[in-house]
Amino acid sequence: MDARRVHVSVRGHVQGVGYRYATRHAAEVRGVSGWVRNRRDGTVEAALEGSPTAVASLLAWMRHGPPGAAADDLVAAEETPIGVRGFEILRTE
């Protein structure tokens, strides 16, 4: 199976609205592995890995996020897949 991995940064009103928990749920539903965390600068950072279709679907969802969120900008940088399994919420960096 081909895998895709991206490192993501999301700016906007994405903290204090359940964005990380909703992202974890959206990832699990799509079979995407990785992690998500808040950053002290107010952004949300994530690493996503899975099938190219599943990762693209999650990226599209992250451009809007859960109700109450307002993602103004999303930047995704391609990375080499490392074979992670599961999805975690990490502590704020």
N, CA and C of each residue as an Amber inpcrd file, in Angstrom:
protein
   279
   0.8410000  -1.1900000   0.0000000   0.0000000   0.0000000   0.0000000
   0.8820000   1.2480000   0.0000000   0.5850000   2.1680000  -0.8690000
   1.2760000   3.4500000  -0.8600000   0.8360000   4.2370000   0.3660000
   1.7620000   4.9410000   0.9640000   1.4390000   5.7720000   2.1210000
   1.9130000   7.1910000   1.8520000   1.2220000   8.1040000   2.4750000
   1.5700000   9.5220000   2.3940000   1.6900000  10.0440000   3.8130000
   2.6860000  10.8970000   4.0520000   2.8520000  11.5380000   5.3550000
   3.0370000  13.0310000   5.1170000   2.3240000  13.8240000   5.9070000
   2.4600000  15.2730000   5.8250000   2.5910000  15.8600000   7.2260000
   3.3400000  16.9400000   7.3140000   3.4520000  17.7320000   8.5400000
   2.6010000  18.9680000   8.3080000   1.6840000  19.2460000   9.2300000
   0.6570000  20.2660000   9.0190000   0.7260000  21.3460000  10.0900000
   0.5050000  22.5860000   9.6700000   0.3480000  23.7120000  10.5860000
  -0.9380000  24.4270000  10.2150000  -1.7960000  24.6530000  11.2130000
  -3.0850000  25.3080000  10.9770000  -3.1510000  26.5720000  11.8250000
  -3.4510000  27.6920000  11.1760000  -3.5840000  28.9780000  11.8640000
  -5.0420000  29.4270000  11.8360000  -5.3900000  30.2120000  12.8200000
  -6.7370000  30.7510000  12.9110000  -7.2770000  30.5280000  14.3140000
  -8.5900000  30.4730000  14.4220000  -9.2340000  30.2040000  15.7170000
  -9.3530000  28.6850000  15.8410000  -8.2320000  28.0540000  16.2730000
  -8.1660000  26.6000000  16.3070000  -7.8040000  26.0460000  17.6950000
  -7.6960000  26.9080000  18.6770000  -7.4680000  26.4450000  20.0450000
  -8.6590000  26.8390000  20.9000000  -9.0060000  25.9550000  21.8450000
 -10.1400000  26.2090000  22.7310000 -11.4850000  25.8810000  22.1000000
 -11.4640000  25.1710000  20.9760000 -12.7100000  24.8260000  20.2750000
 -12.8240000  23.3160000  20.0260000 -11.9720000  22.5190000  20.6690000
 -12.0070000  21.0730000  20.4930000 -11.3720000  20.5860000  19.2010000
 -10.5430000  21.4260000  18.6070000  -9.9480000  21.0940000  17.3050000
  -9.0980000  19.8220000  17.3660000  -8.2650000  19.6730000  18.3890000
  -7.3960000  18.4890000  18.4700000  -8.2030000  17.2090000  18.6300000
  -9.2070000  17.2380000  19.4920000 -10.0100000  16.0360000  19.7280000
 -10.8380000  15.6780000  18.5020000 -11.3760000  16.6870000  17.8480000
 -12.1330000  16.4440000  16.6220000 -11.2160000  15.9330000  15.5060000
  -9.9790000  16.4410000  15.4740000  -9.0180000  15.9660000  14.4760000
  -8.6900000  14.4960000  14.7220000  -8.4730000  14.1360000  15.9760000
  -8.1960000  12.7240000  16.2890000  -9.3550000  11.8480000  15.8310000
 -10.5800000  12.2530000  16.1200000 -11.7450000  11.4690000  15.6910000
 -11.8210000  11.3830000  14.1670000 -11.6390000  12.5210000  13.4820000
 -11.6900000  12.5380000  12.0190000 -10.5950000  11.6540000  11.4260000
  -9.4230000  11.6240000  12.0530000  -8.3230000  10.7780000  11.5840000
  -8.6650000   9.3040000  11.7680000  -9.1800000   8.9540000  12.9460000
  -9.5100000   7.5620000  13.2270000 -10.5840000   7.0410000  12.2790000
 -11.5750000   7.8550000  11.9990000 -12.6470000   7.4640000  11.0680000
 -12.0620000   7.1710000   9.6830000 -11.0450000   7.9130000   9.2930000
 -10.4410000   7.7730000   7.9570000  -9.2830000   6.7740000   7.9160000
  -8.8940000   6.2520000   9.0780000  -7.7700000   5.3230000   9.1260000
  -6.4200000   5.9960000   8.9940000  -6.3470000   7.2650000   9.3980000
  -5.0900000   8.0210000   9.3350000  -4.3970000   7.9560000  10.6940000
  -3.1060000   7.7230000  10.6850000  -2.3020000   7.6860000  11.9030000
  -1.5510000   8.9980000  12.0590000  -0.9820000   9.2030000  13.2620000
  -0.1640000  10.3860000  13.4900000  -0.4090000  11.0140000  14.8350000
  -0.3100000  12.3350000  14.8760000  -0.4930000  13.0720000  16.1200000
  -0.9390000  14.5050000  15.8270000  -1.4540000  15.1560000  16.8770000
  -1.8600000  16.5570000  16.7890000  -1.5590000  17.2180000  18.1230000
  -1.1970000  18.5000000  18.0960000  -0.9560000  19.2370000  19.3370000
  -1.1370000  20.7270000  19.1060000  -1.4280000  21.4200000  20.2080000
  -1.4290000  22.8780000  20.1930000   0.0030000  23.3600000  20.3010000
   0.2420000  24.5340000  19.7420000   1.5350000  25.2010000  19.9020000
   1.2990000  26.5010000  20.6690000   2.3030000  26.9380000  21.3520000
   2.1750000  28.1520000  22.1740000   1.8550000  29.3910000  21.3420000
   2.1730000  29.3540000  20.0390000   1.8980000  30.5230000  19.1940000
   0.4440000  30.5780000  18.7150000  -0.4010000  29.6610000  19.2000000
  -1.8190000  29.6790000  18.8440000  -2.1870000  28.8000000  17.6620000
  -1.1990000  28.1630000  17.0450000  -1.4750000  27.2710000  15.9200000
  -1.6960000  25.8480000  16.4180000  -2.1790000  25.0170000  15.5220000
  -2.2550000  23.5760000  15.7570000  -1.2960000  22.9260000  14.7770000
  -0.5230000  21.9780000  15.2690000   0.4590000  21.2560000  14.4640000
   0.0720000  19.7820000  14.4550000   0.2860000  19.1170000  13.3300000
  -0.0450000  17.7010000  13.2360000   0.8760000  17.0010000  12.2530000
   0.9940000  15.6970000  12.4260000   1.6380000  14.8250000  11.4530000
   0.6000000  13.7640000  11.1020000   0.3550000  13.5870000   9.8250000
  -0.6720000  12.6670000   9.3460000  -0.0410000  11.6400000   8.4270000
  -0.4260000  10.3820000   8.5890000   0.1140000   9.3360000   7.7330000
  -0.9530000   8.2930000   7.4410000  -1.0640000   7.9420000   6.1660000
  -2.0370000   6.9350000   5.7570000  -2.0990000   6.8650000   4.2500000
  -3.1760000   6.3090000   3.7510000  -3.3220000   6.2460000   2.3000000
  -3.4320000   7.6700000   1.7610000  -2.9520000   7.9000000   0.5500000
  -3.0470000   9.2510000  -0.0170000  -4.4710000   9.7980000  -0.0150000
  -5.4440000   8.9520000  -0.2980000  -6.8440000   9.3960000  -0.3200000
  -7.3170000   9.7910000   1.0680000  -6.9740000   8.9880000   2.0750000
  -7.3970000   9.2710000   3.4490000  -6.7460000  10.5400000   3.9750000
  -5.4590000  10.7200000   3.6960000  -4.7570000  11.9260000   4.1510000
  -5.3470000  13.1610000   3.4710000  -5.6260000  13.0670000   2.1710000
  -6.2340000  14.2050000   1.4550000  -7.5980000  14.5450000   2.0460000
  -8.3810000  13.5320000   2.3890000  -9.6960000  13.7550000   2.9890000
  -9.5660000  14.4560000   4.3430000  -8.6060000  14.0200000   5.1630000
  -8.4100000  14.6480000   6.4720000  -7.9080000  16.0790000   6.3230000
  -7.0130000  16.3200000   5.3760000  -6.5480000  17.6890000   5.1350000
  -7.7140000  18.5970000   4.7370000  -8.6050000  18.0980000   3.8970000
  -9.7820000  18.8880000   3.4960000 -10.6400000  19.2020000   4.7150000
 -10.8230000  18.2280000   5.6060000 -11.6050000  18.4550000   6.8270000
 -10.9030000  19.4860000   7.7130000  -9.5770000  19.3750000   7.8540000
  -8.8280000  20.2790000   8.7230000  -8.8670000  21.7230000   8.2420000
  -9.1120000  21.9490000   6.9670000  -9.2130000  23.3200000   6.4540000
 -10.4110000  24.0640000   7.0460000 -11.3590000  23.3240000   7.5970000
 -12.5370000  23.9200000   8.2410000 -12.5630000  23.6070000   9.7330000
 -12.2730000  22.3460000  10.0800000 -12.2720000  21.9310000  11.4770000
 -13.6700000  21.7440000  12.0190000 -13.7670000  21.5860000  13.3350000
 -15.0640000  21.3480000  13.9710000 -15.8830000  22.6430000  14.0660000
 -17.1550000  22.5230000  14.4210000 -17.9640000  23.7340000  14.6460000
 -17.2850000  24.6320000  15.6810000 -17.2810000  25.9130000  15.4330000
 -16.6470000  26.8670000  16.3400000 -15.2230000  27.2090000  15.9580000
 -14.6210000  26.4040000  15.1040000 -13.2520000  26.6830000  14.6510000
 -13.3030000  27.5450000  13.4030000 -12.2210000  28.2650000  13.1680000
 -12.0690000  29.0520000  11.9410000 -10.6130000  28.9340000  11.5050000
 -10.3380000  27.9660000  10.6480000  -8.9770000  27.7540000  10.1510000
  -8.7260000  28.7380000   9.0170000  -7.8410000  29.6990000   9.2660000
  -7.5410000  30.7280000   8.2710000  -6.4980000  30.2760000   7.2550000
  -5.5750000  29.4110000   7.6850000  -4.4910000  28.9810000   6.8100000
  -4.0360000  27.5890000   7.2190000  -3.8020000  26.7370000   6.2430000
  -3.2700000  25.3940000   6.4890000  -2.1020000  25.1770000   5.5420000
  -0.9630000  24.8020000   6.1130000   0.2320000  24.5030000   5.3250000
   0.5860000  23.0430000   5.5820000   0.7510000  22.2740000   4.5150000
   1.1030000  20.8620000   4.6320000   2.3890000  20.6030000   3.8580000
   3.3880000  20.0780000   4.5390000   4.6640000  19.7410000   3.9180000
   4.8040000  18.2290000   3.8480000   5.1300000  17.7260000   2.6770000
   5.2980000  16.2850000   2.4910000   6.5140000  15.7910000   3.2590000
   6.3890000  14.6120000   3.8550000   7.4740000  13.9510000   4.5600000
   7.5360000  12.4910000   4.1200000   8.5860000  11.8110000   4.4820000
   8.7110000  10.3860000   4.1890000   7.9040000   9.5870000   5.2090000
   7.0120000   8.7030000   4.7610000   6.2470000   7.8750000   5.7000000
   7.1780000   7.0460000   6.5850000   6.7880000   6.8820000   7.8550000
   7.6120000   6.1190000   8.7960000   6.8750000   4.9130000   9.3670000
   5.6450000   4.7020000   8.9450000   4.9100000   3.5140000   9.3730000
   4.2910000   3.5950000  10.7550000   3.8590000   4.7640000  11.1790000
   3.2250000   4.8930000  12.4950000   1.8260000   4.3010000  12.4680000
   1.3580000   3.8960000  13.6320000   0.0120000   3.3630000  13.7920000
  -0.6500000   4.0750000  14.9580000  -1.9400000   4.3600000  14.8240000
  -2.6770000   5.0280000  15.8840000  -2.5880000   6.5360000  15.7440000
  -3.3720000   7.2440000  16.5360000  -3.3940000   8.6920000  16.4880000
  -3.4020000   9.2410000  17.8990000  -2.4720000  10.1380000  18.1960000
  -2.3030000  10.6680000  19.5410000  -2.5180000  12.1830000  19.5910000
  -2.9550000  12.6410000  20.7550000  -2.9510000  14.0790000  21.0480000
  -1.7490000  14.3000000  21.9520000  -0.8090000  15.1060000  21.4930000
   0.4070000  15.3750000  22.2560000   0.2400000  16.6400000  23.0870000
   1.1200000  16.8050000  24.0460000   1.1150000  17.9990000  24.8900000
   1.5320000  19.2170000  24.0620000   1.0900000  20.3600000  24.5020000
   1.4330000  21.6180000  23.8460000   2.9450000  21.7950000  23.8050000
   3.4080000  22.2590000  22.6440000   4.8420000  22.5380000  22.5100000
   5.0570000  24.0330000  22.5540000
